[in-house]
Amino acid sequence: MQTFSTNPGKALSTRTGKITAAITVFALALFSTVSYIQSRPEIPTNLAAYYAQQLQWQSCYENYQCADLLVPIDYTELRTGTFNISVLKYPTTGEKKTGSLIVNPGGPGGSGVDYAYAAEYLFSPTILNAYDIVGFDPRGVGRSEPIVCLSDNELDANYASDSKPDNEQEFAQILIESKKFIQQCEEKNKHLTSFSTANAARDMDILREAVGDKQLNYMGKSYGTFLGTLYAQFFPENVGHMVLDGAVDPTISNFRQGLTQAVAFDKAFAAFAADCNTRSKCPLPKEKSAAIDEMKKILSQVAKKPNKRLSESLVLLGVAAALYDSATGWPKLRIAIRDVMNGKGDKFLALADEYTGRTQDGNYTANEFDSGAIIDCLDFTDARSVKQMKEDAMVFAEQAPLFGPYLAYGGLVCQYFDTPQATEVVPTKTANPIVIIGTTGDPATPYEWAQGLHRILTNSVLISLSGEGHTGQGQDNKCVDGQVDDFYLESKTPSRTTCS
């Protein structure tokens, strides 16, 4: 599975867009300046001791509580040591608590702590009245033993670097950068092969016990659906109320996943262009292929004449970021295209920076780039050779002419990372039905992936939302939101499987 950032390390990130862009950036900046790590207790000597630990909650950030959870670095060899997992809770506002609702926004590399910080924006008052909203940074992410490979200046260079090699010299440079990235990660981080999502799923079961729930109540969005899927496979009897929104299908090949995502982003851009042409001052031609050609022309012009630090890869990243949310992103994209045609790249830089968490002073508020690339490599095995990836790139360019050439080499860094065998996902039946949400026009997690996950989780229910943008819950759709609330509050299995 490849997520996105237009570089050979990652493809477009499968994380929620609206809250991530509007709320979480602030939370990232806030949390990066404050430490709430408590003193480390004695290291457990057996797995039962991890499950028996008591979270030491402390008040933090006014209305929140913070704690640290100890988990084994290596579940097969406990003597290796422990990881500290940062946890944040937004306590329920009701007098009678149903339980805890654990949340994850995706990524990989997205912060569950920051996501829980936005609890009041994520859920209805009735959910907040019934559940503690609990988020944790998965191992390697944010404040939980963060994977750090690149400096801020190196991140700037990597995000801006050419991710669409047009000749052998440019391709050779991508190989050099990919190998260097893995070398730096291995030099700067210990236990690098322990940061898989499979281990994060095992961590989440320890967290479930620590918050006092017999079964896990969970909201996973985007790549967070993969975390939920693995949890369901490992602990099927512990699944309580689980919603997986913007699903990842973990059973199809890396090639097929990357290609499907590239095609979905091209379709999303075509939908944006069609909408744009219903409005005044649209900078794009009406015909679909002509609109894509115009965007490709802009990318080519930026490549030849970079504006400040703006590069063609950052322009495409800005386009992708805007496509995550049709309500707020599409208006910004119209303006950004119009401005760049007039030689002004600031709007595209703002879109890209908002997506990557880059502040105006050049600092990055999260380690999602580094952690996401490493976690991707650990989670999904890609048996293709570099030669095969080059051949596949032609298919990407043919089927997704705008995004395909930039996404064809997502995950190339994994060629230089010796990883354990990834967990194979198999059909699973859980103690309680799982609700899956798929949006037909989702660019980051294409609708086909939701259909695929529905087949894997054999007693799941799929809600199909007809619309644009990434994920379905919390997007002001009463059909989706109402059924999700009823599922969490009253254990009602959704009856309307199609929403619009």
N, C-alpha and C positions, 0 to 999 in steps of 0.2 A: 504494500500500500504506500503510495507516494502522496505526500501533501505538498503544498505549493509555495515557493518564493522566488521562482524564476532563476534558480541557480542549481548547480549539479548536486547540491546536498539535499534539497527539499523541493517538492512541487507545491501547488497552492494549498495552504493550510486548511484542513478540515476542522474548523472551529466556528462557533457561532459568530455572526457578524455584527448584529445591531448592538447588543450589549457590550461586546468586546470593544467595538470602536467608540461607543458613546460613553460608557461608564467605566469599563475596566482600565482604560489607560490612566484615568485619574487614580484608581485604586492602586495600580502598579506603582505609580510615582509615590503615593502615600506610604505604602508598605515597604518600599525599598529603603526608606530612611529610618524605619523603626524595627527593633528586634524584640521578639517576645519569647525567644528560646529559653526554656527553663533549665535548671540544672539536670544533668543526665543521671538517672537513677542507676542502680546496679544492673549490669547486662544480664538478661535472662539466659539461662542455660538450656532451656527446652521450649518447644513451641507453646506448650500449655501456659508457661509463664508469660509469654507475650499476650495471650488471650486473657490472662487474668489481670493485666495492668489496669490501673485506675487513672483516667485522665485528670490532670490537675488544671482545671479551668481557671483562667484569670481574666478579669475585666480588661477590655482593650477597645480603643476607638469608640468610646462612649457606649454604644448599644450592643457591643459584640463581646464574645468571649473567645479566648485563644488558648491553645494547648499544644503539646507535642506528643506524638505517638511514636513509640519504639517499634521497629520492625526488623526482622533479620536481613542482613545484606544478601545472604545466600540461604535459601530455604532448604537446600540439600546438605549444607554444612554450616550449622548454626554457630560454630566456633569462629567463623570469619569475622563476626562482629555485628553491629547494629547501625541502622540508618535512623535519623531523626526526621519524622514526617510532620510538617506544620499543618495545623488544623484550625479553622475558624468557624464559629457558630453564631448565627443570628437567632437568639432564643425566641420561641413562640410567644406571640402576644396574647394567646388564649389561656384560660384558667386550667383547661384539661388538655394535656398533650397526648396526641395520637402516637407520636414517635419522632424520629429524626428522618429528614429527607436529605440524603447525600447527593451532591451535585458535581458535575464535571463539564466544562465547556468545550472540550475537544483539544485539537492541536495536531499531533501530540506536542506537548509542551505548554498547553494552556493551564493557567493557574486556577485551581478550584477554590483556593482561598479568596482570590480577587472576585471570582464569580459569586461566591456566597456573600461577599461584601455588598453585592448588588441585589440582594434577596428581595428587597421591596419593589424592584423593577422587574424581577423575574416571575413573581408569583402573585396570585390574587390574595386579597386580605383573608379569605376563608382558608387558604392553604397556610398562610402565615399564622393564622389563629390556631391551627391544628398541629403544625410540625415545627421543630427546630430545623432551620436550614443549615446544613453542615457542608463545608467545602474543605478539601485537602489538596495540597500541592503534591502530585505524584512524585515518586522518587526521581531525582534528577532535575526537577522542575522548580523554579522560583526559589522558595526558602527550604526545600527538602533536598539537602545534599546536591545543590545545583551543578549540573554539567556546564563547565565553562571552557570554551576552546579558543574563541576569538576575542580580541579587544574591540572596543567601539570603532576604532579606525579601520580595523580589519573587517568588521561587519559592514561598514559603509562600502568598502571596496568590493566585498562579496556580493552584496545586494545589487550593486551597480554594474557588476562585471557582465560580460557578454555571455548569455546563456543559450544563444542560438549560433553555434559555430557554422560559418559559411565556407570554411576551407580547412585543410589539414593543419595549418599552423594554429588556427583558433581552436580546433579540436584538441590538439596537443596541449595547448595552454589549459584547457578545462581539465584534462587528465592530471596535469601537474598540480593545479589548485585543489583537485579532489583528494589526491594523495597527501598533500600538505595538510589539509584540513584534518584528516584522520590521524596523522602523525601528531599534530598539536593536541588533539583530543586525548590521545593515549598518553602523551607526556604530562598533561596537566590534570588528569583525573584518574582516581583509583577505582577499581572494581567496575570498569566500564561495561562489561558484559552482564551486569546485574540490573540494568535499568530498563528491562523490558516491561511492556504493559501487562504481561502475564504475572510478573511479580507485583506490579501495582494492584492487580485484581486480588492477589492474595493479601496484600496490605489492607485492602478495603474490607476484607472479611474480619481482620483484626479490629479495624475501626468500627465495624458494625457491632461487634461484641463490646467494645469500649464505650459506645454511646448507649448501650443497654437494650438494643433491639434484637429480638429473636430472629427476625428476617430483615433483609435489606430493602429499604425504600430508596429508590434511586432515580435521578433524572440525568441521563447522559446525552449530550448533544454532540453531533458531528463525530469526531474521532472518539469522543467519550462513549459512543455506542459500542465501539470495539472493546473498551474497558468493561462495559456492561455485559457484552457477549461472552468474554472470557470468564467473568465472574459467574455467569449463568452456567457455563460448562463445568467449572471447577466446583461450584457450590449450588447445584440446582435446587436442593431442598431449602436453601436459605433465601431464595428469591421471594420477596414480598410484593410490593407495588413498584414495578420498574417500567419506566418510559424511555425509549431510545428514539431520539429525534434527529433526522438527518443522517441516516444509517450508512455505515460502512459494510460492504460485503467482503468478508475476509477470505472467501474461498476461491475467488477468481485470481488469475495471474497478475503480477505486477504490470506486465505489458498491457493487459486488458483494462486494469484499473486506471492506469495513467491515460490510456487512449480514451476511455469513457469519460474521464474528467475533462480532458481537453475538448472533446466534442461538446460536452455540456456547457463549458464556458463559451465556446463559439456560438451555441444556440442562445445562451443568455445574452451575449452581445447583440445577436440579431434581434432578439426581443426588445432590448434597450433601443436599438436603432429604429425599429418600427414605432415604438412609443415616442421616440424623439421627433419623428416626422409628423406626429399629430400636434406638435407644439411649435410656437413661433421661434424663429432664429435657430432652428436645428442645424448644426454644422455638418451633418452627414447626408449623403445621397439617400433617396428613398429605396432603391433596389438593394436587396440583402447583400449580394456579392459585391456591389459597388461600395456599400458602407464598409464592408470588411477590407476591401482594397484601399479605401481612404485611410482606415486606421493603420494598415500595413505601411502605407506611404508615410504617415506621420512617424511611425517607428523608425523607418529607414532614414528619414530626415534628421531625427534626433540622434541616430547612430553616427551620422556624418558630422553633425554640428551639435554636440552636447551643450546644454544650457545650464551653467553653474555645475552642480553635481548631478543633474538629471541625465539619465541614460535610457536607452530603449528598454532595458530590463525593468527599470523603475517606472517607466511609463506603463508598461504592460501590467506590472504589479498594481499600479494605481487603478487601471481599468478593472482588474480582477476584484480589488477591494470594493470598488463601487458596485459591482454586480452582485455582491453578497446581499445587498438590501435595496430593493427597488424603490422603497419609499423615500429613503434619505440619500442613497448612493447615486441613483440615476440622475437627479438634478445636479449633483456635484460633478458628475462625469460630463454632462452636457457643457457645463461652464469650462471644465478643464480642457476639453477638446477644442472648444472655441478659442480659449486663451493660447493654447500651444500652437494653434494655427497662426496666431499673431506674434509668435516668438516668445511667449511667456509660459514658463514651465512651473511656476510656483504652485498652482493648483494640483498638478500631478504629483509634485513632491509632497504636498500636504496629504494627499490620499495615501501615498506609499508610506509616509512616516506614521500616519495614524494606524495603518495596518501592522507595521513592524514594531511599534512602540518606541520610535525614535523621538526624542525631545528636541526642542529648538536649539539647545546647546550641544547637540550631537551625542547625547548619552542614550543608551538603550535601557528601557525600564524592565526588561525581562530577558531570560536566556532561552527563549523559545526556538530561536534558530539553531543553536547548538544542541539543545536537548532533543528537539524534534528530529533532526537528522539522525542522531544516534539511536533514538528509540525506534524510528522507522526501520533502520537496518536490523535491529534486534527482533522486530515484530514480524517482518515479512522477508522470506528468503527469495532472492531473485537469481535463478540459475543461469541467466543469460550472460554471454560474454560481451565484452566491449564491442566486438565486431557485430554481434547480433543486435546490440542496442543501436548501432549506427544504421543497420539495415531497417530496423523498426522505425527509426526517425523519419524515414520516407513515408511510411504509412501514417504517422502522426501528421505530417505536413499535408498529405493528401486529404485526410478525413477531417482535419481541424486546421484549416489554413492560417487562422489567426493565432491561436494559442498552441497548436500542436508543435511547431518548431521549437518553442521555448520550454515545453514540458517533456519533450522526448527523452531528455537525459536526467530527469528527476531520479535521485537515488544512485547516481553514478558513484558517489563516494563509498557506497557499500561494497564496491569491488575491492576496496583496500582495507576493509574491516573484517577480521576473522571472527565471526559470531557463532554462538551455539545454534543448534537446530531450532527454528522457530516453532511455536506451539501450533499444532494442526487443529483447526476448528471443525467440529463434527456436529451433526444434527443433535439437538438437545431439547428435552422436554423438562420444564421447570415446575416447581410445586404450584406456582400461580401463573396465570397468563401474563405475557409481556406485551406492552403496547408499543408498536413501532409507528413512527410518523415519517412519511415521505412526501416531499414537495415536488410536483411534476417538473417545475422549471428550476430546480436547485442546481446551481453550477458547480458547487464544491463537492457535494455528495449526491451524485445523480440519482434520479428516482429508481433506476434499475437496481441500484444497490439496496434500497429499502425492500424491494421485491425479493432480492436474493437472501437478505437476512431473514425475511419472513419465512422463507422455506427452511432455513437452518434452525430457527427457533420454532419448533414444530407446533407448539400451542400458543403462538403469538397471534395478535390481532393487528392488522395493518390499516392505519388511517391514511388515505391518499388525499393530499391537499392540492387542488388545482390552483397553481399560482407561480409567481416568480420569487426568487430570493432563497436564502439559505436557512433551513429549518422551518418548523411550522408553529410550535408552541410559543406563546408570547408575542405573536405578530398581529394581534388584534383580530384574530379570526374566532368568532364565538363558537363555531362548530367544533373546532379543535380544542380551544381552551376550556370550553364547558365540559367536554367529555374527559379531558385530562383531569380536571378538578374532581369530577364525579368518580373517576377511577381511584384517585388518591384518598378521597374523603369517604366514599361509600362503597368502594370495591366494585363499582359498576363497570362491567366490560363494555367498551364502546359499541354502540349499535349502529351508528352511522359511519360506515367505512369510507365514504367519499365526502369530502368537504370542498367548498369553493368560496 
